[in-house]
Amino acid sequence: MPDVVVVGGGPIGVLIAALLQRSGVETSVYESRDAISRRPRAVGIHPPAVTVLRHLGLALPGARSIKRGEARDHASVLGAMNFDPPVLMHPQHLLQAELDAHVRHLRRGTPVLGVDNGAHSARVHVPGESVSARIVIAADGVDSSIRAETDAVWRRRAGSGRYLMADVDDDSELGDAAVLWFAQRGVVESFPLPSSRRRWVARAAVGTDLAQLVRERTGVRLPRTSAEATSSFRAAQHLADRWIHGRIVLLGDAAHEISPIGGQGMNLGILDAAALVPQVLSALDGGSDVLDVWQRERKQRARQAMAQAAFNMSVGTPIPAPFQPVKNLAIRGLARGPVSRGLAQAFTMTRL
């Protein structure tokens, strides 16, 4: 019988399993998908999360460093900030593959059908068998089926919006800078990726022509292949009111959905997992209330990250044209001196 069963083999589920196994805890992971998705998802790994991954022994080969961020309105640079340590750009499917190599007892293509939450152990049902565990960690994403079996309330938080996104070959002159255009009709974000590529994201109430939005708001012309590469997503934020349910612990996106604008969701999950490991060790040794302490501390961090993400989205919303000069002036002020350093720490999650 494993001490811990992790439901969900995404980056956060595999990470917590690898960290627990490294600490001598028998841990098994079940994932319904039979292969790693290559669909563009998270790419930015912030410095505190990099520290966790390096401690596990991940090399993050080919990751691209972002040491500078710029705010623009068309060709005008409104302000800039430096990131020290840098943010590493590393596509999620590559991170997932490296994490998989650091974990044992990972069963892909094995959905968890349900969990019986007992007083002293839980029973996890998978096709053809049931497995007992002292703790079950639900890291099965925003649409967590395990969370749905509990009495957790999934509360909507401030911050939402529709965006278009594409990863394309980079023939711009933006170099290694992350650039945000605070255009009057909505924000455009651009980040360098490994292999001389760049991610483009634009807020879009309607329509699907990302290249047109980018050209109108920034003056940059995207490659023709951007149309085929474009996908859309809706940013939203939710927080589960309780993360501990008897023998079940909600982790990562199963506990909180955070807007990907700013790249905080996966990073917060990584930090949640690192903070959870010593508490699981203590709980397995008979410690009482240690998981509740973790829940209280990490929920506060989640609220902070959600507030940051909601702010990021609010400054990127369309505004009436007469107010654009005022907005630009405010952004110039935020990009100066101590305020700029504080924002850099917030954006890179060094305070979480």
C-alpha positions as CSV (number, residue, x, y, z in Angstrom):
1,M,0.0,0.0,0.0
2,P,1.5,3.4,-0.9
3,D,1.5,6.1,1.7
4,V,0.3,8.6,-0.8
5,V,-1.6,8.4,-4.0
6,V,-1.5,11.4,-6.3
7,V,-4.4,11.9,-8.7
8,G,-3.3,13.8,-11.8
9,G,0.0,13.5,-13.7
10,G,0.5,17.1,-14.8
11,P,3.5,19.1,-13.7
12,I,2.2,19.7,-10.1
13,G,1.1,16.1,-9.5
14,V,4.4,14.6,-10.8
15,L,6.4,17.2,-8.9
16,I,4.8,16.5,-5.5
17,A,5.2,12.7,-6.1
18,A,8.9,13.1,-7.0
19,L,9.6,15.3,-3.9
20,L,7.8,12.8,-1.7
21,Q,9.6,9.9,-3.1
22,R,12.9,11.7,-2.7
23,S,11.9,12.0,1.0
24,G,11.3,8.2,1.3
25,V,7.5,8.3,1.0
26,E,5.9,5.5,-1.1
27,T,3.9,7.4,-3.7
28,S,1.9,6.4,-6.8
29,V,0.6,8.7,-9.5
30,Y,-2.5,8.0,-11.7
31,E,-3.1,10.1,-14.8
32,S,-6.1,9.7,-17.2
33,R,-4.3,10.9,-20.3
34,D,-2.0,8.4,-21.9
35,A,0.5,10.9,-23.3
36,I,2.0,14.3,-22.6
37,S,0.1,17.1,-24.5
38,R,2.2,19.3,-26.7
39,R,-0.5,22.0,-26.8
40,P,0.9,25.4,-25.9
41,R,0.3,26.1,-22.2
42,A,2.5,27.5,-19.4
43,V,6.0,28.6,-20.4
44,G,7.3,31.0,-17.7
45,I,9.0,29.6,-14.6
46,H,9.6,32.2,-12.0
47,P,12.7,32.3,-9.8
48,P,11.2,30.7,-6.6
49,A,9.8,27.8,-8.7
50,V,13.2,27.5,-10.5
51,T,14.8,27.0,-7.1
52,V,12.4,24.1,-6.3
53,L,13.0,22.4,-9.7
54,R,16.8,22.8,-9.4
55,H,16.7,21.2,-5.9
56,L,15.0,18.2,-7.5
57,G,17.8,18.0,-10.0
58,L,16.0,19.3,-13.2
59,A,18.4,20.8,-15.7
60,L,15.7,22.7,-17.8
61,P,17.8,22.3,-20.9
62,G,17.3,25.0,-23.6
63,A,15.3,27.3,-21.3
64,R,15.5,31.0,-22.4
65,S,16.1,33.7,-19.8
66,I,14.1,36.9,-19.6
67,K,16.0,39.5,-17.7
68,R,14.1,42.6,-18.9
69,G,10.4,43.6,-19.3
70,E,9.1,46.6,-21.2
71,A,5.8,48.4,-21.3
72,R,5.0,50.1,-24.6
73,D,2.3,52.0,-26.5
74,H,3.1,51.2,-30.1
75,A,6.8,52.2,-30.6
76,S,7.0,54.3,-27.4
77,V,8.6,52.6,-24.4
78,L,6.6,53.7,-21.3
79,G,8.9,52.0,-18.8
80,A,11.1,48.9,-18.2
81,M,12.0,46.7,-15.3
82,N,14.8,44.2,-14.8
83,F,14.4,40.6,-13.5
84,D,17.2,39.4,-11.3
85,P,17.1,36.4,-11.0
86,P,15.6,36.0,-14.5
87,V,12.4,34.3,-15.5
88,L,13.0,31.1,-17.5
89,M,10.9,30.3,-20.5
90,H,10.5,26.6,-20.8
91,P,7.4,25.1,-22.5
92,Q,5.2,23.0,-20.2
93,H,5.5,19.8,-22.3
94,L,9.3,19.9,-22.0
95,L,9.1,20.5,-18.3
96,Q,6.6,17.6,-18.0
97,A,8.9,15.2,-19.8
98,E,11.8,16.1,-17.5
99,L,9.7,15.7,-14.4
100,D,8.4,12.3,-15.5
101,A,12.0,11.1,-15.6
102,H,12.3,11.9,-11.9
103,V,9.3,10.0,-10.6
104,R,8.5,6.3,-10.1
105,H,5.1,4.5,-10.2
106,L,3.5,6.9,-12.7
107,R,0.7,5.3,-14.5
108,R,-0.6,7.2,-17.5
109,G,-3.8,6.2,-19.2
110,T,-5.2,5.2,-15.8
111,P,-8.2,7.3,-14.8
112,V,-9.2,7.5,-11.1
113,L,-12.9,6.6,-10.9
114,G,-13.5,7.7,-7.4
115,V,-12.1,8.0,-3.9
116,D,-13.6,6.6,-0.7
117,N,-12.5,8.9,2.2
118,G,-12.1,6.8,5.3
119,A,-11.1,7.7,8.9
120,H,-7.7,6.2,8.8
121,S,-7.1,5.7,5.0
122,A,-8.6,6.4,1.7
123,R,-9.4,3.9,-1.1
124,V,-8.7,5.0,-4.7
125,H,-10.6,3.2,-7.4
126,V,-9.0,2.8,-10.9
127,P,-10.1,0.4,-13.7
128,G,-9.8,-3.2,-12.4
129,E,-8.6,-2.5,-8.9
130,S,-8.7,-0.4,-5.8
131,V,-5.7,1.0,-3.9
132,S,-5.5,2.1,-0.3
133,A,-3.4,5.2,0.8
134,R,-3.0,7.2,3.9
135,I,-3.3,10.5,2.0
136,V,-4.7,11.2,-1.4
137,I,-3.5,14.4,-3.2
138,A,-5.9,15.6,-5.9
139,A,-3.8,17.4,-8.5
140,D,-6.2,16.8,-11.3
141,G,-6.7,20.3,-12.6
142,V,-9.3,23.0,-12.7
143,D,-12.1,20.5,-13.5
144,S,-11.0,18.2,-10.7
145,S,-13.3,15.2,-10.4
146,I,-11.9,14.5,-6.9
147,R,-12.8,18.0,-5.7
148,A,-16.3,17.4,-7.1
149,E,-16.6,14.4,-4.8
150,T,-15.9,16.6,-1.7
151,D,-18.0,19.4,-0.2
152,A,-15.6,22.1,-1.4
153,V,-17.2,25.3,-2.7
154,W,-15.6,26.6,-5.9
155,R,-15.8,30.3,-5.5
156,R,-15.5,32.8,-8.4
157,R,-12.9,35.5,-7.8
158,A,-12.3,38.8,-9.6
159,G,-10.6,38.8,-13.0
160,S,-11.7,37.4,-16.3
161,G,-11.2,38.0,-20.0
162,R,-10.9,36.3,-23.5
163,Y,-7.5,36.1,-25.2
164,L,-6.0,34.9,-28.4
165,M,-2.6,33.2,-28.3
166,A,0.0,31.9,-30.8
167,D,3.6,30.6,-30.6
168,V,5.4,31.5,-33.9
169,D,8.9,31.9,-35.3
170,D,10.4,35.1,-34.1
171,D,11.6,37.5,-36.8
172,S,11.0,40.6,-34.6
173,E,13.7,42.9,-33.2
174,L,12.5,42.4,-29.6
175,G,15.4,40.2,-28.6
176,D,15.2,38.6,-25.1
177,A,12.7,41.1,-23.7
178,A,9.2,40.5,-22.5
179,V,7.1,43.2,-24.0
180,L,3.6,44.4,-23.0
181,W,1.8,46.9,-25.2
182,F,-0.9,48.7,-23.3
183,A,-2.9,49.7,-26.3
184,Q,-6.2,51.6,-26.1
185,R,-8.1,48.6,-27.6
186,G,-6.6,46.0,-25.3
187,V,-3.2,44.6,-24.1
188,V,-0.8,42.6,-26.3
189,E,1.9,40.5,-24.6
190,S,4.9,39.0,-26.2
191,F,7.5,36.6,-24.7
192,P,10.6,35.0,-26.2
193,L,10.6,31.2,-26.3
194,P,13.4,28.7,-26.9
195,S,14.4,27.8,-30.5
196,S,14.0,31.4,-31.7
197,R,10.3,31.5,-31.3
198,R,8.0,34.0,-29.5
199,R,4.6,33.8,-27.8
200,W,2.0,36.4,-28.6
201,V,-1.2,37.0,-26.5
202,A,-3.8,39.6,-27.2
203,R,-7.0,40.5,-25.3
204,A,-9.9,40.0,-27.7
205,A,-13.6,40.5,-27.0
206,V,-14.5,39.1,-30.4
207,G,-12.8,37.9,-33.5
208,T,-10.0,35.3,-34.2
209,D,-7.5,37.2,-36.2
210,L,-4.5,37.6,-33.9
211,A,-2.2,38.9,-36.5
212,Q,-4.5,41.8,-37.3
213,L,-4.9,42.7,-33.6
214,V,-1.1,42.6,-33.1
215,R,-0.5,44.8,-36.2
216,E,-3.1,47.3,-35.2
217,R,-2.0,47.6,-31.6
218,T,1.8,47.3,-31.9
219,G,2.8,47.8,-35.5
220,V,4.5,44.3,-35.5
221,R,3.6,42.0,-38.4
222,L,3.4,38.3,-37.4
223,P,4.4,35.5,-39.8
224,R,1.6,34.1,-42.0
225,T,1.7,30.9,-40.0
226,S,0.3,32.7,-37.0
227,A,-3.3,32.1,-38.2
228,E,-2.9,28.3,-38.1
229,A,-1.1,28.5,-34.7
230,T,-3.8,30.7,-33.0
231,S,-5.9,29.4,-30.2
232,S,-8.2,31.1,-27.8
233,F,-8.8,30.9,-24.1
234,R,-10.8,32.5,-21.4
235,A,-9.0,33.6,-18.3
236,A,-11.0,33.1,-15.0
237,Q,-10.2,32.8,-11.3
238,H,-11.6,30.5,-8.7
239,L,-10.6,29.4,-5.2
240,A,-11.8,26.4,-3.3
241,D,-13.0,27.3,0.2
242,R,-11.4,24.2,1.7
243,W,-8.3,22.2,0.5
244,I,-8.3,19.5,3.2
245,H,-11.1,17.0,3.2
246,G,-10.3,14.1,5.6
247,R,-7.7,12.1,3.8
248,I,-7.9,14.2,0.6
249,V,-5.7,17.2,-0.1
250,L,-6.5,19.6,-3.1
251,L,-3.3,20.9,-4.8
252,G,-2.5,23.2,-7.7
253,D,-5.4,24.0,-10.1
254,A,-7.7,21.7,-8.2
255,A,-7.4,24.2,-5.3
256,H,-7.2,27.4,-7.2
257,E,-7.6,28.6,-10.8
258,I,-5.5,31.7,-11.5
259,S,-5.5,33.7,-14.7
260,P,-2.5,32.6,-16.9
261,I,-1.9,36.3,-17.6
262,G,1.3,36.8,-15.8
263,G,2.1,33.1,-15.7
264,Q,1.3,32.6,-12.0
265,G,-0.9,29.4,-12.0
266,M,1.7,26.7,-12.5
267,N,4.3,28.6,-10.5
268,L,2.0,28.9,-7.5
269,G,1.3,25.2,-7.8
270,I,5.0,24.4,-7.7
271,L,5.4,26.5,-4.5
272,D,2.3,24.9,-3.0
273,A,3.8,21.4,-3.6
274,A,7.2,22.3,-2.1
275,A,5.5,23.7,1.0
276,L,3.2,20.6,1.3
277,V,6.0,18.0,1.4
278,P,7.2,18.6,5.0
279,Q,3.6,18.8,6.2
280,V,2.8,15.5,4.6
281,L,5.8,13.9,6.2
282,S,4.7,15.3,9.6
283,A,1.1,14.1,9.0
284,L,2.3,10.6,8.2
285,D,4.3,10.6,11.4
286,G,1.2,11.4,13.4
287,G,1.4,15.2,13.4
288,S,-2.0,16.9,13.9
289,D,-3.3,20.0,12.2
290,V,-0.2,20.4,10.1
291,L,-2.1,20.2,6.8
292,D,-4.5,22.8,8.1
293,V,-1.5,25.1,8.7
294,W,-0.3,24.5,5.1
295,Q,-3.8,25.2,3.8
296,R,-4.1,28.5,5.7
297,E,-0.7,29.8,4.6
298,R,-1.0,28.8,1.0
299,K,-4.6,30.0,0.6
300,Q,-3.3,33.5,1.6
301,R,-0.6,33.2,-1.1
302,A,-3.2,32.2,-3.6
303,R,-5.3,35.3,-2.8
304,Q,-2.2,37.5,-3.3
305,A,-1.5,35.9,-6.7
306,M,-5.1,36.3,-7.7
307,A,-5.1,39.9,-6.8
308,Q,-1.9,40.4,-8.8
309,A,-3.5,38.6,-11.8
310,A,-6.7,40.6,-11.5
311,F,-4.6,43.8,-11.6
312,N,-2.6,42.5,-14.6
313,M,-5.9,42.0,-16.5
314,S,-7.5,45.3,-15.4
315,V,-4.6,47.4,-16.8
316,G,-4.9,45.5,-20.1
317,T,-8.6,46.1,-20.7
318,P,-9.8,48.5,-23.5
319,I,-10.4,52.1,-22.5
320,P,-11.9,55.1,-24.2
321,A,-9.3,56.8,-26.4
322,P,-9.3,60.2,-24.4
323,F,-8.1,58.3,-21.3
324,Q,-5.1,56.6,-23.1
325,P,-2.6,59.4,-22.3
326,V,-3.6,59.3,-18.6
327,K,-3.1,55.6,-18.6
328,N,0.3,55.9,-20.2
329,L,1.3,58.5,-17.7
330,A,0.3,56.2,-14.8
331,I,2.3,53.3,-16.4
332,R,5.4,55.6,-16.7
333,G,5.1,56.3,-13.0
334,L,4.8,52.7,-12.0
335,A,8.0,51.9,-14.0
336,R,10.2,54.1,-11.9
337,G,12.5,53.6,-8.9
338,P,11.3,51.6,-5.8
339,V,7.8,51.1,-7.4
340,S,9.4,49.4,-10.4
341,R,11.5,47.1,-8.2
342,G,8.4,46.2,-6.1
343,L,6.5,45.4,-9.3
344,A,9.3,43.2,-10.6
345,Q,9.3,41.2,-7.4
346,A,5.5,40.8,-7.7
347,F,5.6,39.8,-11.3
348,T,8.3,37.2,-10.6
349,M,6.6,35.9,-7.5
350,T,9.6,36.4,-5.2
351,R,7.2,37.4,-2.5
352,L,5.1,34.2,-2.7
